[in-house]
Amino acid sequence: MNYDIKDIKLSAKGKMRIEWANQNMPVLNLIHERFAKGRPLKDIRIGCCLHITTETANLAITLKAGGADVFLCASNPLSTQDDVAASLVKDYKIPVFASKGEDRETYYRHLQTVLNQNPQITMDDGADLVSTLHARRFPLHTQKILGGTEETTTGVIRLRAMEKKGVLRYPVIAVNDAYTKHLFDNRYGTGQSSIDGILRATNVLLAGSNFVVCGYGWCGRGVAMRAKGMGAKVIVCEVDSLKALEATMDGFVVLPLKEASKIGDIFVTVSGDVNVLGERHFQLMKDNAIIANAGHFNVEIDISALKKISVSKKRIRNSVEQYKLKNGRRINLLGEGRLINLAAAEGHPAAVMDLSFANQALSAEYIVQNYKDLEKKVYSVPLQIDKKIAELKLKAMGIRIDSLSKEQKKYLDSWEMGT
């Protein structure tokens, strides 16, 4: 009906992995308990285009506990964990339309299948569901949608462009902009999981290598931080003067990408833009250079240009395709240029996704409660939700903090400070 993997025995393995992730998601567990009692999402259809991982499974289970009818498809052809998808279908009765390695046609057919369920809330990771809906299904179905949420920087950029052009047809909450999302998920999650993916794919030693990070947003900061921690000599390439200055102050070497191309051993694109690494850079790279992408879409590395200047290609390891250039040098492309942390590893740790998916769940509840007052705009996660999630996470970690005294609150509220 909704999942085309033949061996449903995968579900047993998937269920164990879902339960393991759940042990590291205490905030989402607290939300699950409250949702199960109050059922704030009762009879709400939620269409989710997310990475089908153990952490996403726990989000879907939480939404269902809140009374929602949940439908899932993948936000990346290589990110689906088939055992998790099988378990969601068999053990939790949550429809999943995804399989690891699906081609482009299948990917968009699965998006369309989720849209065929007429969701009242869309939950996106990259805005593919929203953009597909707007491009092919408006106005019939968007008129029935209460709102949506968006998980990633790339998706928020797309949605803000839609809002600016006046084509966004329903309100969307930018989960990515929550402090408890981008400060932690993007920095610590992307940082650790991207390095994890590179190491699983290649088993190279990072210590002593020239590690080039293309883009110094929150994700880029995380990748640079973790690579430095493992002994790599990190070079940052940027187009934004403020971010380049910050990278310099953080102790990294900042160079134009053309210069970094000559000395880099490992390159990671994490900019959200197109053709960051192109022919002009490939031609300058050292023999056996490694290139990977940690940005949402597989457009940051110009793979067509790499193919054009190559005389041969072979799969040398799982997740590693080696291109031999006409000049005799070899370039190793990881994970087909897709998200390396999901193409070659398991994605973000559950403890980080606990915060992100708590934002998703509470934002869905907020939409149900407030959709009549929301305009066709991109909204930030309400600050009270952000702070509550941080409080719950600290509590789960056993960390206590101070609180202001009445005197201190009065002082901060007064304009007569210092008198």
N, C-alpha and C positions, 0 to 999 in steps of 0.2 A: 504493500500500500504506500509506504512512505520511506522505505530504506532498502537499497538494492544490494546490500552485502549478503551473500548467501549463507555464510557461516555464522549463524546467530549465537553460536557457542562463545563467540567473542564477548558476549554480554557479561559473562561471569567475571572475566578479567577486567572489563570496563567498570563493573560495579565496585569491585575492590579498589580500583584506582580513584573512582569518584568518592568513595568513603574516606580514603586516605587524604585527599585534598580537603574534604569537609572538616577534618580534624584541625586544619590550619586556617579555617575561615570562621573565627568566633563571632565576628560582627554580623556576618550574613546569617549565622545560626540564630542569633538573637532576633533578627528581623523575621526569619522563618517561623520562629515560635509565635511572634506577635501576629504575623500574617495568618498562620493556621487558626488562631483564635478569632480574629476579627474579620478575616476574608475581605480585605479592602478592594481586591481586584475581581470580585465575584462576577462571572459571566463576561469579563473583558477579554477579547481576543488580542493576543500579542504576537506579532510577527517579528522574529529575531533573525538578523543576519550577523552572526557572530562566529568567532573561531570555535569550533566544536571540540572543546577540551574538557578536562575534568572540572576545572573551575567554572566554565560556562554551564556545565551540567548542574552544578549546585545552584547557580542563579536560576536556571529554568525550573528546577525542583522547588525553589523558594517561591517563584512567581505562581506556580501551580498550586502550592499550598495556600497562597493568598486568594485562590478562587479563579485564577486566569486560565484560559485555554491558550496554551503556548505552542507555537510552531517554529521550528528551527531550520535554517539553512546556513551554509558556510559563508564566511566573508573572505575566504582565500582558498583556492583549489588544493593547496598543499597542507592546510592547517588542521584538517579534520583528523581526529583520532578515532579510527573505525570502531575500536572496542567500546569507547565511550558512547558513540552514536548508537551502537547496537544495544547497549545497556539502557539508554534513555528510552528507546522504543520498547524493548521487552520488559524491563523491570519497572519503569516509571510511567509507561504509556504516554510518552511525549513524542509526537511526530517529528522526525528528523529527515530532511531532504539534503543529504550530503554524503560524499565518499572521498577519501583521500586520493588525490591525483586526477580528479574529474577534469575533463576538457572544458574549454570555454563555453561551448554550446550547452553542455550539461549544467555547468555552473549557473548560467542565466536561466535555464529551464527550471532549476531548483528555486531560484529567486522568484520566478513567476508562479511556481506552485504555492509558495508561501503567500504571495499576494492574492492568489485565488481564494485563500481562506478569509479574505476581507477583514484584515486586522484593523482594530480600533486604535492600537498603539504600535508604532514601529520602533524597533530597537536595533540600531545600526552600529557597525564597526567599519567605517570607511564611506558611508552614505550610498552604497550601491543599491540598497533597498529603496531608499527615498528617491534617488535619481531615476531608477527604473520605473518606479510608480509614477513619478511626475511625467516621465517621457512617454510612457505607453498607456497609462491607465486613467489619467486625469481627463474629465473632472468627476466621473462617476464615483470612484472609490475614495478619492481624497476628501470628498465632502463628508464622508462618514468617519473620518479619522479624528480622534480627539487630540492626538499629539504624538511626538516621537522623542527618542533619545539618541545621542550620538557619542560613541566611545573614544574616537581617535582625533588627533590633531588634523590629519588629512581630511577626515570627514567634516569636521567643524569648518575648515577652510572652504570646502565645497558648499556647505550649507549657508555660510555667510555670503558667499558669492551669489547664491540663489536668492537670498533675502535682499541683497543689494539691487539685484535686477528685477525684483518684484515678482518672482515666479514661485516662491515658496508658499505652498498652499495650506500649511498647518503649522502650529508652533512646535519647536524642537528644543529640548533641553540639552545643552552642550555639557555632557558628563565629563568630557575631557578637561574642561576648564575648572572643575572643582579642585580646590587645593589638595584634598585627599586623593585625587586621581593623578593629576599631572606631576605633582611634586614627588610622588612615590612610585606609581605605576610606570610613568615614563622614564624616570631617572633610575630607580633601583631595579624595577622589573625589566625594562628594556636593556639596561646595562648588563645585568647578570645573565639574562637569558640569551642575549645576542652573542656574548662571549661563549656561553655554553654551546650554542649552535655551531659556532666556528670551530671550537675544539672537538666536538663530536664528529664533525664532517672531515676534519683534517688531521687531528692529533698533533698539530704543530706546537712548538714552544713559543710562547709569547715573549718571555723574558729576552731582552736584547734586540727584539725586532723593531722595525720602524712601522708603526701602526697609524694609518691615516684615517681620520674621522671627518667625513664630509657633512658638515652641518653641526651647529652647536646649540640646538634647542635643548629642551629638557631630555629628550632621548639621546641626543648626541653627547650631552654632558655625562649621562649615565654610562654610555659605552666608553667614553674617554677615561672616566674615573676608574672603571673596572679594569680596563687594559693597562692603565698606569699602575694599578695595584698589583698586577701580575708581572710587572717588570718591563713592560713594553715602553719604547720611546715614542710618545704620542705626538702626532702632528695634526693640528686642526686646520681645516680649510673652510672659509666662510665668505659670504657676500655682504653680511650685515656688520657694520662697523662696531656697533655696541656689543654684539655677541663675540666678535673677534677680539675686542678689548677685554671682555670678560675671560675668554679662553687664555689670553696672555697673562692676566692677573691670577688665573688659576694655575699657572705654571707650565702651560703647554706651549710648544712652538707653533706659531701661526704662519702659514705659507700659502701662496697661490697654488691651486691644484696642479697647475702645469709643472711647477717646481717640485711639488711633493710626489708627482708621478714618477720622477726619476729615481727617487730614493726609497719609496715605500715598499714594504714587504707584504703588508696586508692592508686592504682598503675596505672601509665600510661606509656606505652611503646611508644617511639618515636625515634627509633634508625635506622630503615631501614634494620635491620638484622632479622635473623630467630630464633625462639625459645628462645627469650630473657627471657620470663617467662616460666618456665617448671616445671616438677614434683617436683624437689628438692626444688623449691620455694613454690609451692602450699602446700606441706606437712608442711611447717613452718609457714604459714600464720595464723593470728588470725581468730576467728570465725566472719563471715559476712564481710570479706574483699571484696573490690570492685576492679575489674581489668578491664582496658580499653586500647584500642590501638589508638594512634594518628598517627601511621606510615601508609604509603600508602597501603601496602598489609596486609591481615589478616594472616600473618605468624609469627608475633612477639610474640604472645601468643600461646603456644603449646596446642591447644584445645583438640587434640586427647589424650594427656597425662592426661588432666583434666578429660576427660570422663572415662579414664581407672581407675582412682583412686576414682571415684565417685560411689555411690550406687543409686543415684536418681538425676533427673534434672526436674525443673519446671520453667515455665515462670511466674515470680512473679509480674512483671510490664512490660509495653511496653519497649522494648529494654533491658530488664534485665532477664537473665536466671540464676537461682540459682542452683548451684551444691552442693550436700551434699556428703562430703567425707566419706571414711570408718572410719576415726577417729572422725566423728560426726560434724566436723566443716563445715561451709557453705562458699562458694565462689561465688560472684555475677559477672558474665561476662556481660559486656555491649556491645550492638550492634553486637553480634555474633563475636566479635573480629575485626570487620572492623572499618574503620575510624569513630571514635566516633562523630566528629563534623558534619559529614554528615549522619551517621546512626541514630542519635538521635536528631540532630538539623538541621540548615539550612546552615551550612558551614560558610565560611569567610564573614565578612561584605562587602558590595558592595564598600565602600570607599577604602578598601585594594585591592580588586580584580580589581579596576579601574587601578591600577598601573600594576598589573600582565598581564591583558588582553590588556592594551596599548602596552606592550612589545610583546605580541603574534601578535597583528595586524601589528605593525611596522616591526616585524621580518619577517612576511609573505611577506610584501611589499619588504623588503630588499632581500629576496630570489629571488623574481621575477626579481628584477633589477640586481642581481649579481650572479645568479646561475652558469653562465658559468665560473666564476672565482673561484668557491668554490670547494675544494677537498672533498673526502669522509671522513670527519672528524667531530668532535664535536666542534662547535665554540661558543665563548661567544657572547652575545649581543653586538654589536658595542657600544663603549663608548658614541658616539655622540647621539645615540638613548636613552641610559640610562639617560644622562644628560638632554636631551630635555624633557623627561617624568617628571623628577624631577622639572624642571622649570615650566612646565604646571601645575603640581599639586600644587606647591607653589602659583602660580598665582590664581588658582581656590580657594585656601584657604585664599586669601587676604594677603599673607605674602610676604614682600619685603626683599631683602638681599642686601648687599653691593657689589660693584664691585671694582676691582683693578684699581688704577690710572696708567697712563703711566709710571710714575717713579717706582711704585711697580712692574709692569710687567718687566721693564727693569732690575730691581734689581734681580728678580727671574730668569731671563734668563742669568744672568752673572755668570761666574765662579769666579769672583773677589769679592765675597760677603764680606761685612764688611770693604772694603777699600775705 
